[in-house]
Amino acid sequence: MNDREDFLHPRSRFYGDFTPENLAFNANLQEFAQKITYICSLETGGKISAEKAYKDIKALWKELKSSKKNLGIGQKPPSNGEENSPQ
């Protein structure tokens, strides 16, 4: 990336347990945080109303929650117990 893109959209290294799902969620989480920063700056600067900022942040939060659910982050892995075995 060029310097401008690095400045506008910084990314941090992922240090967690590597799985494709965790890596994807980490990228989504960083994007969420960056967008929240922009919204807060716009609201603080008087460019958007507090109500608009709230609605935008709420929509982004719903997207992040949906991403977490779709990626299976935080869910218990399937157990190898009897309830899943064929009978």
Distance bins in CASP14 RR format, pairs under 12 A and 6 or more apart:
PFRMAT RR
TARGET T0000
AUTHOR 0000-0000-0000
RMODE 2
METHOD distances of the structure
MODEL  1
1 7 0 0 0 0 1 0 0 0 0 0 0
1 8 0 0 0 0 1 0 0 0 0 0 0
1 9 1 0 0 1 0 0 0 0 0 0 0
1 10 0 0 0 0 1 0 0 0 0 0 0
1 11 0 0 0 0 1 0 0 0 0 0 0
2 8 0 0 0 0 0 1 0 0 0 0 0
2 9 0 0 0 0 0 1 0 0 0 0 0
3 9 0 0 0 0 0 1 0 0 0 0 0
3 10 0 0 0 0 0 1 0 0 0 0 0
4 10 0 0 0 0 0 1 0 0 0 0 0
5 11 0 0 0 0 1 0 0 0 0 0 0
5 34 0 0 0 0 0 1 0 0 0 0 0
6 12 0 0 0 0 0 1 0 0 0 0 0
7 34 0 0 0 0 0 1 0 0 0 0 0
8 34 0 0 0 0 1 0 0 0 0 0 0
8 35 0 0 0 0 0 1 0 0 0 0 0
8 37 0 0 0 0 0 1 0 0 0 0 0
8 38 0 0 0 0 1 0 0 0 0 0 0
9 27 0 0 0 0 0 1 0 0 0 0 0
9 30 0 0 0 0 1 0 0 0 0 0 0
9 31 0 0 0 0 1 0 0 0 0 0 0
9 33 0 0 0 0 0 1 0 0 0 0 0
9 34 1 0 0 1 0 0 0 0 0 0 0
9 35 0 0 0 0 0 1 0 0 0 0 0
9 37 0 0 0 0 0 1 0 0 0 0 0
9 38 0 0 0 0 0 1 0 0 0 0 0
10 30 0 0 0 0 1 0 0 0 0 0 0
10 31 0 0 0 0 0 1 0 0 0 0 0
10 33 0 0 0 0 1 0 0 0 0 0 0
10 34 1 0 0 1 0 0 0 0 0 0 0
10 37 0 0 0 0 0 1 0 0 0 0 0
11 23 0 0 0 0 0 1 0 0 0 0 0
11 26 0 0 0 0 1 0 0 0 0 0 0
11 27 1 0 0 1 0 0 0 0 0 0 0
11 28 0 0 0 0 0 1 0 0 0 0 0
11 29 0 0 0 0 0 1 0 0 0 0 0
11 30 1 0 0 1 0 0 0 0 0 0 0
11 31 0 0 0 0 1 0 0 0 0 0 0
11 33 0 0 0 0 0 1 0 0 0 0 0
11 34 0 0 0 0 1 0 0 0 0 0 0
12 26 0 0 0 0 1 0 0 0 0 0 0
12 27 0 0 0 0 0 1 0 0 0 0 0
12 29 0 0 0 0 0 1 0 0 0 0 0
12 30 1 0 0 1 0 0 0 0 0 0 0
12 31 0 0 0 0 0 1 0 0 0 0 0
12 33 0 0 0 0 1 0 0 0 0 0 0
12 34 0 0 0 0 0 1 0 0 0 0 0
13 23 0 0 0 0 0 1 0 0 0 0 0
13 26 0 0 0 0 1 0 0 0 0 0 0
13 27 0 0 0 0 0 1 0 0 0 0 0
13 30 0 0 0 0 0 1 0 0 0 0 0
14 20 0 0 0 0 0 1 0 0 0 0 0
14 21 0 0 0 0 0 1 0 0 0 0 0
14 22 1 0 0 1 0 0 0 0 0 0 0
14 23 1 0 1 0 0 0 0 0 0 0 0
14 24 0 0 0 0 0 1 0 0 0 0 0
14 25 0 0 0 0 1 0 0 0 0 0 0
14 26 1 0 1 0 0 0 0 0 0 0 0
14 27 0 0 0 0 1 0 0 0 0 0 0
14 28 0 0 0 0 0 1 0 0 0 0 0
14 29 0 0 0 0 0 1 0 0 0 0 0
14 30 0 0 0 0 1 0 0 0 0 0 0
15 22 0 0 0 0 0 1 0 0 0 0 0
15 23 0 0 0 0 0 1 0 0 0 0 0
15 26 0 0 0 0 1 0 0 0 0 0 0
16 22 1 0 0 1 0 0 0 0 0 0 0
16 23 0 0 0 0 1 0 0 0 0 0 0
16 25 0 0 0 0 0 1 0 0 0 0 0
16 26 1 0 0 1 0 0 0 0 0 0 0
16 29 0 0 0 0 0 1 0 0 0 0 0
16 73 0 0 0 0 0 1 0 0 0 0 0
17 23 0 0 0 0 1 0 0 0 0 0 0
17 25 0 0 0 0 0 1 0 0 0 0 0
17 26 0 0 0 0 0 1 0 0 0 0 0
17 73 0 0 0 0 0 1 0 0 0 0 0
17 74 0 0 0 0 0 1 0 0 0 0 0
18 24 0 0 0 0 0 1 0 0 0 0 0
18 25 0 0 0 0 0 1 0 0 0 0 0
18 26 0 0 0 0 1 0 0 0 0 0 0
19 25 0 0 0 0 1 0 0 0 0 0 0
19 26 0 0 0 0 0 1 0 0 0 0 0
19 71 0 0 0 0 1 0 0 0 0 0 0
19 72 0 0 0 0 1 0 0 0 0 0 0
19 73 0 0 0 0 1 0 0 0 0 0 0
19 74 0 0 0 0 0 1 0 0 0 0 0
19 77 0 0 0 0 0 1 0 0 0 0 0
20 26 0 0 0 0 0 1 0 0 0 0 0
20 27 0 0 0 0 0 1 0 0 0 0 0
20 71 0 0 0 0 1 0 0 0 0 0 0
20 72 0 0 0 0 0 1 0 0 0 0 0
20 73 0 0 0 0 0 1 0 0 0 0 0
21 27 0 0 0 0 0 1 0 0 0 0 0
21 28 0 0 0 0 0 1 0 0 0 0 0
21 67 0 0 0 0 1 0 0 0 0 0 0
21 68 0 0 0 0 1 0 0 0 0 0 0
21 69 0 0 0 0 0 1 0 0 0 0 0
21 70 0 0 0 0 1 0 0 0 0 0 0
21 71 1 0 1 0 0 0 0 0 0 0 0
21 72 1 0 0 1 0 0 0 0 0 0 0
21 73 1 0 0 1 0 0 0 0 0 0 0
21 74 0 0 0 0 1 0 0 0 0 0 0
21 75 0 0 0 0 0 1 0 0 0 0 0
21 77 0 0 0 0 0 1 0 0 0 0 0
22 28 0 0 0 0 0 1 0 0 0 0 0
22 29 0 0 0 0 0 1 0 0 0 0 0
22 67 0 0 0 0 0 1 0 0 0 0 0
22 68 0 0 0 0 0 1 0 0 0 0 0
22 71 0 0 0 0 1 0 0 0 0 0 0
22 72 0 0 0 0 1 0 0 0 0 0 0
22 73 1 0 0 1 0 0 0 0 0 0 0
22 74 0 0 0 0 1 0 0 0 0 0 0
23 29 0 0 0 0 0 1 0 0 0 0 0
23 30 0 0 0 0 0 1 0 0 0 0 0
23 71 0 0 0 0 1 0 0 0 0 0 0
23 73 0 0 0 0 0 1 0 0 0 0 0
24 30 0 0 0 0 0 1 0 0 0 0 0
24 31 0 0 0 0 0 1 0 0 0 0 0
24 64 0 0 0 0 0 1 0 0 0 0 0
24 67 1 0 0 1 0 0 0 0 0 0 0
24 68 0 0 0 0 0 1 0 0 0 0 0
24 70 0 0 0 0 1 0 0 0 0 0 0
24 71 1 0 1 0 0 0 0 0 0 0 0
24 72 0 0 0 0 0 1 0 0 0 0 0
24 73 0 0 0 0 1 0 0 0 0 0 0
25 31 0 0 0 0 0 1 0 0 0 0 0
25 32 0 0 0 0 0 1 0 0 0 0 0
25 63 0 0 0 0 0 1 0 0 0 0 0
25 64 0 0 0 0 1 0 0 0 0 0 0
25 65 0 0 0 0 0 1 0 0 0 0 0
25 66 0 0 0 0 0 1 0 0 0 0 0
25 67 1 0 0 1 0 0 0 0 0 0 0
25 68 1 0 0 1 0 0 0 0 0 0 0
25 69 0 0 0 0 0 1 0 0 0 0 0
25 70 0 0 0 0 1 0 0 0 0 0 0
25 71 1 0 1 0 0 0 0 0 0 0 0
25 72 0 0 0 0 1 0 0 0 0 0 0
25 73 1 0 1 0 0 0 0 0 0 0 0
25 74 0 0 0 0 1 0 0 0 0 0 0
25 75 0 0 0 0 0 1 0 0 0 0 0
26 32 0 0 0 0 0 1 0 0 0 0 0
26 33 0 0 0 0 0 1 0 0 0 0 0
26 64 0 0 0 0 0 1 0 0 0 0 0
26 67 0 0 0 0 0 1 0 0 0 0 0
26 68 0 0 0 0 0 1 0 0 0 0 0
26 71 0 0 0 0 0 1 0 0 0 0 0
26 73 0 0 0 0 1 0 0 0 0 0 0
27 33 0 0 0 0 0 1 0 0 0 0 0
27 34 0 0 0 0 0 1 0 0 0 0 0
27 64 0 0 0 0 0 1 0 0 0 0 0
27 67 0 0 0 0 1 0 0 0 0 0 0
27 71 0 0 0 0 0 1 0 0 0 0 0
28 34 0 0 0 0 0 1 0 0 0 0 0
28 35 0 0 0 0 0 1 0 0 0 0 0
28 60 0 0 0 0 0 1 0 0 0 0 0
28 61 0 0 0 0 0 1 0 0 0 0 0
28 63 0 0 0 0 1 0 0 0 0 0 0
28 64 1 0 0 1 0 0 0 0 0 0 0
28 65 0 0 0 0 0 1 0 0 0 0 0
28 66 0 0 0 0 1 0 0 0 0 0 0
28 67 1 0 1 0 0 0 0 0 0 0 0
28 68 0 0 0 0 1 0 0 0 0 0 0
28 69 0 0 0 0 0 1 0 0 0 0 0
28 70 0 0 0 0 1 0 0 0 0 0 0
28 71 0 0 0 0 1 0 0 0 0 0 0
28 73 0 0 0 0 1 0 0 0 0 0 0
29 35 0 0 0 0 0 1 0 0 0 0 0
29 36 0 0 0 0 0 1 0 0 0 0 0
29 60 0 0 0 0 0 1 0 0 0 0 0
29 61 0 0 0 0 0 1 0 0 0 0 0
29 63 0 0 0 0 0 1 0 0 0 0 0
29 64 1 0 0 1 0 0 0 0 0 0 0
29 65 0 0 0 0 0 1 0 0 0 0 0
29 67 0 0 0 0 1 0 0 0 0 0 0
29 68 0 0 0 0 1 0 0 0 0 0 0
29 71 0 0 0 0 0 1 0 0 0 0 0
29 73 0 0 0 0 1 0 0 0 0 0 0
30 36 0 0 0 0 0 1 0 0 0 0 0
30 37 0 0 0 0 0 1 0 0 0 0 0
30 64 0 0 0 0 0 1 0 0 0 0 0
30 67 0 0 0 0 0 1 0 0 0 0 0
31 37 0 0 0 0 0 1 0 0 0 0 0
31 38 0 0 0 0 0 1 0 0 0 0 0
31 60 0 0 0 0 1 0 0 0 0 0 0
31 63 0 0 0 0 1 0 0 0 0 0 0
31 64 0 0 0 0 1 0 0 0 0 0 0
31 67 0 0 0 0 1 0 0 0 0 0 0
32 38 0 0 0 0 0 1 0 0 0 0 0
32 39 0 0 0 0 0 1 0 0 0 0 0
32 56 0 0 0 0 0 1 0 0 0 0 0
32 57 0 0 0 0 1 0 0 0 0 0 0
32 59 0 0 0 0 0 1 0 0 0 0 0
32 60 1 0 1 0 0 0 0 0 0 0 0
32 61 1 0 0 1 0 0 0 0 0 0 0
32 62 0 0 0 0 0 1 0 0 0 0 0
32 63 1 0 0 1 0 0 0 0 0 0 0
32 64 1 0 1 0 0 0 0 0 0 0 0
32 65 0 0 0 0 0 1 0 0 0 0 0
32 66 0 0 0 0 0 1 0 0 0 0 0
32 67 0 0 0 0 1 0 0 0 0 0 0
32 68 0 0 0 0 0 1 0 0 0 0 0
33 39 0 0 0 0 0 1 0 0 0 0 0
33 40 0 0 0 0 0 1 0 0 0 0 0
33 57 0 0 0 0 0 1 0 0 0 0 0
33 60 0 0 0 0 1 0 0 0 0 0 0
33 61 0 0 0 0 0 1 0 0 0 0 0
33 64 0 0 0 0 1 0 0 0 0 0 0
34 40 0 0 0 0 0 1 0 0 0 0 0
34 41 0 0 0 0 0 1 0 0 0 0 0
34 60 0 0 0 0 0 1 0 0 0 0 0
35 41 0 0 0 0 0 1 0 0 0 0 0
35 42 0 0 0 0 0 1 0 0 0 0 0
35 53 0 0 0 0 0 1 0 0 0 0 0
35 56 0 0 0 0 1 0 0 0 0 0 0
35 57 0 0 0 0 1 0 0 0 0 0 0
35 59 0 0 0 0 1 0 0 0 0 0 0
35 60 1 0 1 0 0 0 0 0 0 0 0
35 61 0 0 0 0 0 1 0 0 0 0 0
35 63 0 0 0 0 1 0 0 0 0 0 0
35 64 0 0 0 0 1 0 0 0 0 0 0
36 42 0 0 0 0 0 1 0 0 0 0 0
36 43 0 0 0 0 0 1 0 0 0 0 0
36 53 0 0 0 0 1 0 0 0 0 0 0
36 54 0 0 0 0 0 1 0 0 0 0 0
36 56 0 0 0 0 1 0 0 0 0 0 0
36 57 1 0 0 1 0 0 0 0 0 0 0
36 58 0 0 0 0 0 1 0 0 0 0 0
36 59 0 0 0 0 0 1 0 0 0 0 0
36 60 1 0 0 1 0 0 0 0 0 0 0
36 61 0 0 0 0 1 0 0 0 0 0 0
36 63 0 0 0 0 0 1 0 0 0 0 0
36 64 0 0 0 0 1 0 0 0 0 0 0
37 43 0 0 0 0 0 1 0 0 0 0 0
37 44 0 0 0 0 0 1 0 0 0 0 0
37 53 0 0 0 0 0 1 0 0 0 0 0
37 57 0 0 0 0 0 1 0 0 0 0 0
37 60 0 0 0 0 0 1 0 0 0 0 0
38 44 0 0 0 0 0 1 0 0 0 0 0
38 45 0 0 0 0 0 1 0 0 0 0 0
38 47 0 0 0 0 0 1 0 0 0 0 0
38 48 0 0 0 0 0 1 0 0 0 0 0
38 53 0 0 0 0 0 1 0 0 0 0 0
38 56 0 0 0 0 1 0 0 0 0 0 0
38 57 0 0 0 0 0 1 0 0 0 0 0
38 60 0 0 0 0 0 1 0 0 0 0 0
39 45 0 0 0 0 0 1 0 0 0 0 0
39 46 0 0 0 0 0 1 0 0 0 0 0
39 47 0 0 0 0 1 0 0 0 0 0 0
39 48 1 0 0 1 0 0 0 0 0 0 0
39 49 0 0 0 0 0 1 0 0 0 0 0
39 50 0 0 0 0 0 1 0 0 0 0 0
39 52 0 0 0 0 1 0 0 0 0 0 0
39 53 1 0 1 0 0 0 0 0 0 0 0
39 54 0 0 0 0 1 0 0 0 0 0 0
39 55 0 0 0 0 1 0 0 0 0 0 0
39 56 1 0 1 0 0 0 0 0 0 0 0
39 57 1 0 1 0 0 0 0 0 0 0 0
39 58 0 0 0 0 0 1 0 0 0 0 0
39 59 0 0 0 0 0 1 0 0 0 0 0
39 60 1 0 0 1 0 0 0 0 0 0 0
39 61 0 0 0 0 0 1 0 0 0 0 0
40 46 0 0 0 0 0 1 0 0 0 0 0
40 47 0 0 0 0 0 1 0 0 0 0 0
40 48 0 0 0 0 1 0 0 0 0 0 0
40 50 0 0 0 0 0 1 0 0 0 0 0
40 52 0 0 0 0 0 1 0 0 0 0 0
40 53 1 0 0 1 0 0 0 0 0 0 0
40 54 0 0 0 0 0 1 0 0 0 0 0
40 56 0 0 0 0 0 1 0 0 0 0 0
40 57 0 0 0 0 1 0 0 0 0 0 0
40 60 0 0 0 0 0 1 0 0 0 0 0
41 47 0 0 0 0 1 0 0 0 0 0 0
41 48 0 0 0 0 1 0 0 0 0 0 0
41 53 0 0 0 0 1 0 0 0 0 0 0
42 48 1 0 1 0 0 0 0 0 0 0 0
42 49 0 0 0 0 1 0 0 0 0 0 0
42 50 0 0 0 0 0 1 0 0 0 0 0
42 52 0 0 0 0 1 0 0 0 0 0 0
42 53 1 0 0 1 0 0 0 0 0 0 0
42 56 0 0 0 0 1 0 0 0 0 0 0
42 57 0 0 0 0 0 1 0 0 0 0 0
43 49 1 0 0 1 0 0 0 0 0 0 0
43 50 1 0 1 0 0 0 0 0 0 0 0
43 51 0 0 0 0 1 0 0 0 0 0 0
43 52 1 0 0 1 0 0 0 0 0 0 0
43 53 1 1 0 0 0 0 0 0 0 0 0
43 54 0 0 0 0 1 0 0 0 0 0 0
43 55 0 0 0 0 0 1 0 0 0 0 0
43 56 0 0 0 0 1 0 0 0 0 0 0
43 57 0 0 0 0 1 0 0 0 0 0 0
44 50 0 0 0 0 1 0 0 0 0 0 0
44 53 0 0 0 0 1 0 0 0 0 0 0
45 53 0 0 0 0 0 1 0 0 0 0 0
46 52 0 0 0 0 0 1 0 0 0 0 0
46 53 0 0 0 0 1 0 0 0 0 0 0
47 53 0 0 0 0 1 0 0 0 0 0 0
48 54 0 0 0 0 0 1 0 0 0 0 0
48 55 0 0 0 0 1 0 0 0 0 0 0
48 56 1 0 0 1 0 0 0 0 0 0 0
48 57 0 0 0 0 0 1 0 0 0 0 0
49 55 0 0 0 0 1 0 0 0 0 0 0
49 56 0 0 0 0 0 1 0 0 0 0 0
50 56 0 0 0 0 0 1 0 0 0 0 0
50 57 0 0 0 0 0 1 0 0 0 0 0
51 57 0 0 0 0 0 1 0 0 0 0 0
51 58 0 0 0 0 0 1 0 0 0 0 0
52 58 0 0 0 0 0 1 0 0 0 0 0
52 59 0 0 0 0 0 1 0 0 0 0 0
53 59 0 0 0 0 0 1 0 0 0 0 0
53 60 0 0 0 0 0 1 0 0 0 0 0
54 60 0 0 0 0 0 1 0 0 0 0 0
54 61 0 0 0 0 0 1 0 0 0 0 0
55 61 0 0 0 0 0 1 0 0 0 0 0
55 62 0 0 0 0 0 1 0 0 0 0 0
56 62 0 0 0 0 0 1 0 0 0 0 0
56 63 0 0 0 0 0 1 0 0 0 0 0
57 63 0 0 0 0 0 1 0 0 0 0 0
57 64 0 0 0 0 0 1 0 0 0 0 0
58 64 0 0 0 0 0 1 0 0 0 0 0
58 65 0 0 0 0 0 1 0 0 0 0 0
59 65 0 0 0 0 0 1 0 0 0 0 0
59 66 0 0 0 0 0 1 0 0 0 0 0
60 66 0 0 0 0 0 1 0 0 0 0 0
60 67 0 0 0 0 0 1 0 0 0 0 0
61 67 0 0 0 0 0 1 0 0 0 0 0
61 68 0 0 0 0 0 1 0 0 0 0 0
62 68 0 0 0 0 0 1 0 0 0 0 0
62 69 0 0 0 0 0 1 0 0 0 0 0
63 69 0 0 0 0 0 1 0 0 0 0 0
63 70 0 0 0 0 0 1 0 0 0 0 0
64 70 0 0 0 0 0 1 0 0 0 0 0
64 71 0 0 0 0 0 1 0 0 0 0 0
64 73 0 0 0 0 0 1 0 0 0 0 0
65 71 0 0 0 0 0 1 0 0 0 0 0
65 72 0 0 0 0 0 1 0 0 0 0 0
65 73 0 0 0 0 0 1 0 0 0 0 0
65 74 0 0 0 0 0 1 0 0 0 0 0
66 72 0 0 0 0 0 1 0 0 0 0 0
66 73 0 0 0 0 0 1 0 0 0 0 0
67 73 0 0 0 0 1 0 0 0 0 0 0
68 74 1 0 0 1 0 0 0 0 0 0 0
68 75 0 0 0 0 1 0 0 0 0 0 0
69 75 0 0 0 0 1 0 0 0 0 0 0
72 78 0 0 0 0 0 1 0 0 0 0 0
77 84 0 0 0 0 0 1 0 0 0 0 0
78 84 1 0 0 1 0 0 0 0 0 0 0
78 85 0 0 0 0 0 1 0 0 0 0 0
79 85 0 0 0 0 0 1 0 0 0 0 0
END
